Amino acid sequence: MKIENVRACVFTGAGTTMQIAEEFCRATGIPYEVADITPQKRAVPAFAPGDLAVFAVPSYGGRVPAPAAEKLRRCVGEGVPAVLIVSYGNRAVDDTFLEMADVLGEGGFVPVALGSFVAHHSLMTNVAEGRPDADDLAAVRAFAAQVVEKLARADSAEAARVASIPGSRPYRTFGGVVFKPEADADECTTCGLCVRFCPTGAITFDDTTATDVDRCISCFRCVAVCPAGARTIGGGEALTAAREAFAQKCAVRQEPWTCL
Ligand SMILES: Cc1cc2nc3c(=O)[nH]c(=O)nc-3n(C[C@H](O)[C@H](O)[C@H](O)COP(=O)(O)O)c2cc1C
């Protein structure tokens, strides 16, 4: 089947999922557009015949981050082939692919390839530092080439559908983490970038140094976009201890995994 355009939808907090998705898109050698669907008010793009859809999300608690799932549910692409990409912090992706495929299936997308790639853990920042590294990115590019080849050989998206998707139902339960971003009022310039990029409306223009912890999903996009360095992960000693324990649990290097 002929692919005329690659259209990617990416949810990213600290930026690694975007890095991986862009590497993938570039490596297809096909004209592409990347939509950052993370900000709460950002609409999802429209898909058309001739598109290859790419959906990329980080795994949170082995699941699709809730606001990302909400956005994916709004995507419509009857019979459009879709590549599902999951970034994760060297623990596991658990049910992330299955949840993605279930949600996207409602919109008519046909999963034709899956790829998971390790990236620097955005909360346990002592884990998977420097990833994706050069080897990971080479694997992303190889994956893109395989996808292009697979679709060139297939008569239809349906003919290229992946045989099975890892994960189980009911999905793993994930209620979020207790660690939330902190803001330094002395450093904050009230530029409002954190407000605009937050996926859940947890920060408002009324007080850019406050975070609604019930809405916040700890993606740390606000930390990543703050030009003044006023927002940090915070967490104190409790987070330091959690990081040490987590690093021990996830010490073995995980490698990219793909399925076509
Ligand atoms: C709240 C939260 C939950 C996470 N849960 C997992 C997990 O279950 N398994 C894992 O390997 N990594 C987990 N991670 C790490 C992220 O999946 C990983 O850092 C990812 O690369 C983040 O993507 P980003 O840089 O685009 O935000 C979690 C990170 C956060 C902030």
PDBQT file of the ligand as one rigid body, heavy atoms in Angstrom, charges set to zero:
ROOT
HETATM    1  C1  LIG A 301       4.197   9.042  36.790  1.00  0.00    +0.000 C 
HETATM    2  C2  LIG A 301       5.158   8.200  36.042  1.00  0.00    +0.000 A 
HETATM    3  C3  LIG A 301       4.958   6.834  35.925  1.00  0.00    +0.000 A 
HETATM    4  C4  LIG A 301       5.884   6.040  35.225  1.00  0.00    +0.000 A 
HETATM    5  N1  LIG A 301       5.679   4.696  35.123  1.00  0.00    +0.000 NA
HETATM    6  C5  LIG A 301       6.576   3.918  34.461  1.00  0.00    +0.000 A 
HETATM    7  C6  LIG A 301       6.384   2.503  34.359  1.00  0.00    +0.000 A 
HETATM    8  O1  LIG A 301       5.381   1.945  34.773  1.00  0.00    +0.000 OA
HETATM    9  N2  LIG A 301       7.358   1.765  33.747  1.00  0.00    +0.000 N 
HETATM   10  C7  LIG A 301       8.506   2.346  33.261  1.00  0.00    +0.000 A 
HETATM   11  O2  LIG A 301       9.376   1.628  32.790  1.00  0.00    +0.000 OA
HETATM   12  N3  LIG A 301       8.681   3.704  33.300  1.00  0.00    +0.000 NA
HETATM   13  C8  LIG A 301       7.739   4.488  33.890  1.00  0.00    +0.000 A 
HETATM   14  N4  LIG A 301       7.902   5.841  33.926  1.00  0.00    +0.000 N 
HETATM   15  C9  LIG A 301       9.010   6.437  33.174  1.00  0.00    +0.000 C 
HETATM   16  C10 LIG A 301       8.546   7.009  31.828  1.00  0.00    +0.000 C 
HETATM   17  O3  LIG A 301       7.782   6.071  31.115  1.00  0.00    +0.000 OA
HETATM   18  C11 LIG A 301       9.761   7.392  30.992  1.00  0.00    +0.000 C 
HETATM   19  O4  LIG A 301      10.613   8.231  31.715  1.00  0.00    +0.000 OA
HETATM   20  C12 LIG A 301       9.356   8.079  29.696  1.00  0.00    +0.000 C 
HETATM   21  O5  LIG A 301      10.495   8.121  28.887  1.00  0.00    +0.000 OA
HETATM   22  C13 LIG A 301       8.855   9.475  29.895  1.00  0.00    +0.000 C 
HETATM   23  O6  LIG A 301       8.591  10.037  28.633  1.00  0.00    +0.000 OA
HETATM   24  P1  LIG A 301       8.719  11.611  28.386  1.00  0.00    +0.000 P 
HETATM   25  O7  LIG A 301      10.173  11.966  28.504  1.00  0.00    +0.000 OA
HETATM   26  O8  LIG A 301       8.211  11.802  27.000  1.00  0.00    +0.000 OA
HETATM   27  O9  LIG A 301       7.882  12.284  29.393  1.00  0.00    +0.000 OA
HETATM   28  C14 LIG A 301       7.011   6.642  34.610  1.00  0.00    +0.000 A 
HETATM   29  C15 LIG A 301       7.198   8.031  34.729  1.00  0.00    +0.000 A 
HETATM   30  C16 LIG A 301       6.302   8.793  35.437  1.00  0.00    +0.000 A 
HETATM   31  C17 LIG A 301       6.515  10.277  35.539  1.00  0.00    +0.000 C 
ENDROOT
TORSDOF 0
